[in-house]
Amino acid sequence: MMFDNKVIAITGAGSGIGRALALNLAERGAVLALSDKDADGLAETRRLLGNRPASITTLDVTDTAALNGWISAAVSDFGRLDGIINNAGLSVVAPFADCPAEDFDRVMAVNFTGVVAGCRAALPHVRSAAAKDGVGWIVNISSVFGMMGYPTQSAYNASKFAVRGLTEAMALELAITDPNVAVIRVHPGGIKTNVARNSKRIALLPGQDPDSDFAAEFEKAARTTPEQAAQTIVDGMVRRRTRVLIGPDARFIDWMVRLFPESHFRRIGNFLGGRRR
């Protein structure tokens, strides 16, 4: 099997897509190096893995020294690193004019700078493993909000567009220098995870209901489970795809943005509602 004894690092593995990826890849024989800021969630993921080989490390991806140490420890513990899935993320809800700089910068630090740090730490090891065995992976989780702007999501949009641009450029570069390394950008649509529930709501636009329960609305609208998302991502890794869309909403948004580059939001705003990954 493709993933037998392959060592895969996953950030944000304490819940949602990250946990589902860990369980899916473990079933396929992968060895896992898992990290998350949530120690309890990470411990639960480890419990669900049973006796499958895995290490867990509690860290914040904005702590570059800790992230580098985690990758180094994984290579030391398991002898190699075949791939990384940069999955950790968060969101705030606020129009740009009302979003404090520290909140905007925090979203960028986790969603984008943490991905950059993960790629930098993992790439030399993934290159080495791919040169020996013919396969390696850099997988970065963007979003449908990395394909279109959305009101009150300027920070999230900026971070996810940045992940998209970084990953596209890396894919083109490594196709020349390291063709055995698959560089994949992932655009999930509405996924039933904790991102909406845990998002910090700072301010809304005029006319938005201040009493609305955004998390509840998101859960109702989200169409795809973390397990389905993980399966789609792993299928993309097997097929060495450069872009993976998750869910019917992601595919719909992709087409609408292509067909109506200036008017897509007006056309699909009601369809989207308030959802995000």
Buried (B, 14 or more C-beta within 10 A) or exposed (E): EEBEBBBBBBBBBBBBBBBBBBBBBBEBBBBBBBBBBBEEBBBBBBEEBEEBBBBBBBBBBBBBEBBBBBBEEBBEEBEBBBBBBBBBBBBBBBBEEBBEEEBBBBBBBBBBBBBBBBBEBBBEBBBBBBEEEEBBBBBBBBBBBBBBEBBBBBBBBBBBBBBBBBBBEBBEEBEEEBEBBBBBBBBBBBBBBBBBEEBEBBBBEEEBEEEEEBBEBBBEBBBBBBBBBBBBBBEBBBEBBBBBBBBEBBBBBBEBBEEEEEEBBEEBEEEBBBBBB
